[in-house]
Every structure is written in C-alpha cells, then in structure tokens.
Amino acid sequence: MDREYYEVLGVPKDASQEDIKRAYRQLARKYHPDVNSEPDAEERFKEVNAAYEMLSDPEKRAMYDRYGVDGPPGLGGFDFGGMRDPFDLFAEVFGNMGGFGGFGRGTRAGPRRGNDLRVDLELSFEEAVFGVEKELAVRRQEACPSCHGSGSGAGARPEKCPECEGAGQVRRAQRTLLGSFVNITTCPTCNGKGTIVRNPCHECNGSGRVYAQRTINVTIPPGVDEGLTVRLAGQGEPGELGGPGGNLYINLSVKPHAYFKRRGNDIILEVQINISQAALGGVIKIPTLDGEREITIPTGTQAGAIFRLRGLGVPHLRSNGRGDQLVVVQVSVPTHLSARQRELFQELAKTLGSESIVQDKQTFVDRVKEALGL
C-alpha cells in the first residue's frame, strides 16, 4: 500500500472501533468488484480490507501507530496487511444477509494459509540490550505422519465430495437488494477440501493433523524493548491444500535490572557517595553494561548531579550507535556517628554557619528530563 491506512478508510487517527467498522462497511460495499465495474475496483477493495484488518485489531493498530507498516528494522517486519483473503474478511463482517455477504465470491476453496501462533518470551535486561539467540519450544498442528495429511487410514484414499463434486464450494442463486447474485459458499460436507474421508486414520481421527512439539531458533536483535513483537514468517501452523504456513509472533517482555533503569536508549544508574566525597571530590568506580568504569566527582558536587557517559547505553534499533549512561549522584548522610566523627562535624559546623538556603524550583525529575533531552 502506498497510502496511509487511516487515509484509506477516511477516518482520523483517534477514530473509535465503531467508526472504523462503519467506514469499512461503506467502502467495502462501494468497491466490491461484484458491484463496482470500474477497472481499479478490486484493488481498491483489497486496499480497504487491508486497512480494516490492521485498524480493527487493537494490538496491530498500536504497533502500526508506533512503527508504521514496516515495523522496526531487524525484526522481520510486521505482517499487517494481506494476511487474510479480503473476500473472506468481507463475508465475516457482513454475514450472509440474504447473500449480500457472499457476492458471488464466498469463502473460496483452494490453498489456505496456516494459522498464526503467538508465544511469549522473557528476556534479561542484558539480552534485550545486546541481543541474543534463543530456542523456543512451540506446539503446533502439523500433517499427520501416518496418513501424510490425507486423513485416510492405511490403504484408503480420500474420495471426491459428492455434494460439490470436488470443487470445495457450492453455488446457489439468490436475489438481494442489489440484484441477482450467485452465492458461492464453502461446501458444508467437506468443509472446502473437495474430498471426504470414509476410512479415517486412527492417529489423527481423519483430520489429517496432529500436534507436535518443535524447537525453533530465533535471533533477537540488540536494542529491543518491552512490548515489541518479533515475526517469524512461515513458522506458524502449516497451510492446507498447499497453502503457505502461518507466522509465529513472539511477544517480548524484559526482566527489570537490579540497579539499571532504561529510558529509551539511555541507561540510568543512581549511585551514593558520602559527604566528604561530595565536598572534596574524587574518583569512584561504577558499573556499566560494558563493565566497570571510573568517573571523577568534582569538588562540591551536589545531590542529584548527573554525569553522562556517552555511548554506554542501549544500541539503536533503527540505526547505528548507542544511547548514553546517565549517572545520578546522591549524597549519603551518615545516621550513626562515632564520637570522633561527631567532634569533627561539630568543628566543621562552626566554620559553615547555620544559614538556610531556599532550593530552586527545579526538581530532581526535571534535571533527569533535561539530561535526557525530554
């Protein structure tokens, strides 16, 4: 598609699900090729269906709003449009309605795309940052090894369906508000397969499919975050009648780190220094995702001061480079003093005086946002 999905349906980006469905129904009626004889009617009809399939699903719509139809690079893209036959989707939304839902197309026989599968995968903080290779155990339906997917027992073969004569569809002429149409529907006897099984396979009970556990390797690229979905094309359930396999969608979640926090591509670390370090300055060691580093604390460092370590954050998912690590310094005030420490603080207090200072209005959160460029 060259046009944006909201534009195709003629709705704003904050349109409700009811508005989206209403717009789809109007446009699908208008451009259905059995009603509209314009040369580009079928292409417009498919375009409208692709837009509706995207925007009618809250999860797909949220990902589309965030990344567009291509999805984040490196994740294999998102199979947003064209996932289903537009005429099947049309029939599902409109129902039979006296033949109106079929429009001479109906649920068509022939190769069928396999079902999509979804699995959840939890990553450690470091795995999400640097990427990882994972093995997933996926349970899916596959062709029965005993009958090789035919559904028939040993020595038997599927027979041609007597109701549809092997076509997988039945045709019935009907009159509707739009005129006379031949309504083509899936054959109820063979469920669109065109064949029936007289002697079913004992392992799959004639279905031609059994559940199998498979191990699938997946590459998680660096920089993924909570809520992203990775698509593995063709790794869902196999198609029927020679159709393509469905897709495997992997929903990612990320475990929180013991002391690192992530904000976009930046890493935030909060460290405690004592009063003497804050007043006199010095060099301290801190952890980073790349190992231990040293930073210099200037003389007179105040609580909430932020130091930026460039290039030690999260790799950019869409481009080269990495974010930064922000080190937020907090000054630890001792709660238990020895006699000598108390004596020293009392001497220091005499030199500092007792005048109070009113803090400025900028809060700690404001300073963090400023450092992050928010």
Secondary structure, 3 states (H helix, E strand, C coil): CCCCHHHHHCCCCCCCHHHHHHHHHHHHHHHCCCCCCCCCHHHHHHHHHHHHHHHCCHHHHHHHHHHCCCCCCCCCCCCCCCCCCHHHHHHHHHCCHHHCCCCCCCCCCCCECCCCEEEEEEECHHHHHHCEEEEEEEEEEEECCCCCCCCECCCCCCEECCCCCCCCEEEEEEEECCEEEEEEEECCCCCCCCEECCCECCCCCCCCEEEEEEEEEEEECCCCCCCCEEEECCCCCCCECCCCCCCEEEEEEECCCCCEEEECCEEEEEEEEEHHHHHHCEEEEEEECCEEEEEEECCCCCCCCEEEECCCCCECCCCCCECCEEEEEEEECCCCCCHHHHHHHHHHHHHHCCCCCCCCCCCHHHHHHHHHCC
